[in-house]
Amino acid sequence: MAPASTGFRVELTDWATSEAELFAVRRTVFIEEQGVPEALELDEHDPRSLHAVARDGQGTAIGTGRLVDDGHVGRLAVLASWRGRGVGRAIVLRLLEEAEWRGMTETVADAQMVALGFWQKLGFTPEGPEFLDAGIPHRKTRRR
């Protein structure tokens, strides 16, 4: 959990408990801002993944991410007004902490090319060619 001085906190949750607020953040970021079709945004991994939600001081969801049981970290989304304030980093670090606790020796993230540097700062190494996911350029990254 991030310290209170940051103005937000990160907690772990599951899809059954927090679907509405997790999807609200993802809808805003992926569907409305980035134009990802809704049919591509939700998938079979959501119900079985561990989710992290960042909340502001009033408890409103401002960011989210997930850890799939195969070690894939993804669906990282932070509301525009909170970007650049450490929310995404805190979400990923919390998910990585949990991955380590679960004995995962490596994690993978499909990084949007515009966010590749963010993932590299968190210890993820790019590998393979650039590819399109929902029409957005990505690159696979791995952290051991």
N, C-alpha and C positions, 0 to 999 in steps of 0.2 A: 504494500500500500504506500502511495506517495505521501510525503509529509504534508501536513495541513497548510504550510506556508506557500505551497504551490497553487493553492486555490482549487485543487481537485484531488480526488482520490481514485484509486484503481482497485476494483474488486473482481473476484472470479464468480462466474455464474454459469448457468446452462440455458439452452434454448427454450426448454419448457417453462422455465421461470421468467425469463426476460425477453422473449421473442419480440414483443411489441416495441420496446425501447431500443433494442439492438437493431431491429429492422428500420426503425425511424431514422437512426443515424445513417445507416447504410443507404437507405432510400435517398436521403438528402445528398450525400456525397457521391455515391456511384450512379444512381438513376437520374437524379435531377441535375447535378453538376457535370457529370462525366458522360451522360447519355447511354449508360449501360442498360440494355433491355431488362426489365424486371424478371423475365423468365430465366435469364442467365445469372441473376444476382443470388437467387435462392437455390440451394442444391441439397443433395442427400447428405452432405457432411454436417450441416447445421445441427440437426437433432443429436448427433453423437459426438460433437466437438465440445471442448472446453472453451468458454467464451470469457473475455475480459471486458469490463465496462468501466469507463472513466466517468466520474460524476463531478459536477461543479459543487460549490458550497451549499447549494439548495437541494442537491440530490438528483439533479437533472442529468440524463445521459448526454455526454459531449463527445464520446469516442468509444470505439469498440475494436476488437480483434478476436481471432480465434486460433486454437491449437487443435488440429485434427489428430486423431490417434496414430497416424503414420508419421508424425513429426512435422507436418506442414503448417507453418504459421501464415495466416492470411486474413483477408477481409478486414484489413486495418483501415479504419475510417475515423477521421477527426473533423468535427464541424469547423468551418472556415474561421470563425471568430476565435477559435482556440488553437489554431495551427501556429507553430513556431514557439510554443510555450512548454514543450517537453511532454505533452500528452501522449503522442504516438510512441515516443521513446519509452515512457513509463509503462504503457500497455505491452509493448514487445518485451521489455525486460521482465515484466511479471509473468508473461507466457513462457519465456525462456527458463525462468526460475522453476516453473511448474514442470516444464519438459525435462529438466535435469532431475528434479525430484522423482519423476516417473521413470527415470533410467534411460531416457532417450539420449543417444550419443551424438546425434546430429539433428539439425532442423533445416528445413528448406523453406524458402519464400520465393514466390514469383513476383518480383519487384517491377512496378511500373518504371519505365526508363527515367521519367522525371524524378523518381524517388530513389534511384539506384544508390546515390551517395549516402542517403539516410541509412539504408540497409548495410552498406559497407562500414559505416561508423559503428554499427552494432555487431561487427565481426562476421558478416556474411560476405562470401566471396562469389563474384559472378562466374558463371560457367555456361558454356554453350552459346548458341546464337540468339539473337533477339527474335521474339515471336509476338504475334498478335493474340490478345485475349480480349474478347468483347470489343474488338476494333482498336484496342489500346496497346501500344508497344510495351513489351515486358521482357525481362531476362530472368532466368532461373538463378537463384543464389543459394549458397549452402553455408552452414555454420557448423563446425565440428567441435 
